[in-house]
Amino acid sequence: MVKYSEAALDRTFAALSDPTRRALVMRLAERPDLSVSELAAPFAVSLPAIMKHLDVLAQAGLVARAKTGRVVACRLKAEPMRDAFEWLNRYEKFWSERLNSLAAFLEEEEESWPPKPQPSRASPSSAASRRRPQRSSRPGPTRKK
């Protein structure tokens, strides 16, 4: 069994749980060494908010930053995602087996469809009988003031 660092996996999944951070990771995968301002350009959030997202990604080990003069460039570091991917693959195997079992069950059910009609449990005389109309009761005494 592969032993994963639970703390590292927790940081990776926590960092990737936010849609903005996932979008930042995708942009860095497409274009490495983007400056922070280039990276932040398509997002409708402030530059300080992007910096906080980058801090979370850096703490998880997913992003490395390098400063050249006044420009901070970011680069994706995908190694922590490899452990997360391997961890998820274990469960992919589990779910594949479960889904294969479900598919086999459904195929068996489909072969036996439509079900054979079951004999009716109602008595044969109940089809022709009707309810009696309800009679109204006699009015009760009234009080006069």
N, C-alpha and C positions, 0 to 999 in steps of 0.2 A: 504494500500500500504506500502511496506517495504521501509524504508528510508536507503539508503546506504551513507556512507561517500564517496563523489565523489573523494576527494583527495586520500583516501586509495585505491579506485578502480583504479584510474589513475596510482598510483604507482605499483599496482599489475599487471595490464595489460602491463605497460611499462617494468617492470622487466621480464615478461614472453614473451615479443615480440621478444627477441633475442634467436636464436636457441642454442647457447652455454649455456645460462642461463637455458633454458628449459632442456637441457641435464644434467646440474648440479643438477637441482631439481629432475630429474628422478633417478640419481645415489644416491642422498641422500634418496629418498623414498625407494630404494632397500636396501641400507646399511647405516643405521644411524651412526652418530659419526665417520665419516671418517675424517682423517686429511686432511689438505689443499693439501699436496703433493700427498696423495693417490687419492684425488678427481681430481687433475689436471693431473694425469698420462696418461689417454687415449687421452688427447686433444693435438693437434698440435699447441698450443699457449704457450707463456711464463707464468711462475708462477706469475709475476706481473699482467699480463692480467687476469688470473684467479682470483687474489685477487680483481681486480676492478669489475669483474662480481659478486663476492661474496659481495662486498660492496653494489652494486645495489640491490641484493637480500635481504641483511640485512636491508637496508633502507626501503624496501617494507614490512619488517616484515616476510619474507619467510624463512630466515635462521638465526639461532643463532650460535654464535661462543663462544667456551670456551677454554681458554689457560691452559694447564697443563704442567708446565716446559717450554720446547721449542716447544711443539707440540700444534698446534691450531686445535681443532676438530670442525667440523660443524654438525649441526643437522637441519633437515627440520622442519619448523613451518608452518603447512598447514592452519591455521585459516584464513588468508587473502584470500586464494583461495576459502574458503566456500562462502564468500560474492560474489566473482566473479562468482562462480558456480550458486548461487541463482539468480544473475542478468541475467546471460545467460539463465537460465531456463525460465524466463519470455518471452524471445524472441524465445525460442524453441517452446513454446506453440503457439505463433503467427505464426511461420513458419509452424508448423504442421497443423494448421487450413488452411493456404493458400495452402499448398500442397495437403490436402484432397480435397479442392475445385477444384484444378487443375485436380486431378485424376478423380473426378466426371465429370468434363467437358470433359475430354479426353474419358471417357467411353461412354458418350452420342455421341460424334463425331464418335467413332469407330462403334457404332450401326448403324449410318446413312451412313457408308462408304460402297461401293464406291458411289460417288455422282451420281445422275441421270443425263443422258446426256442432255445438253441444246440444243435447236434448233439452227442451224447455222444462223448467221446474214448476211452472205455473200449472194449475189443474186445468183440464180441458173445459170445465164448465165456467171458469172465470172469464172467458172471452165474451160470453153472451150476457153475463149478469151486469146490471147497472145499479147504481146507488139509488136508494129511495130519496125522494125529495124531503127536505127537513120541514117539519111542521112547526108552526109558530105556537108558542104557549099562550094560554089565556091571560089577558091583561090582569095585573094585580090591583089591589085596592088603591084608591087615590085619596089623598088627604086634602081636606078643605080647611081653610083658615077662617 
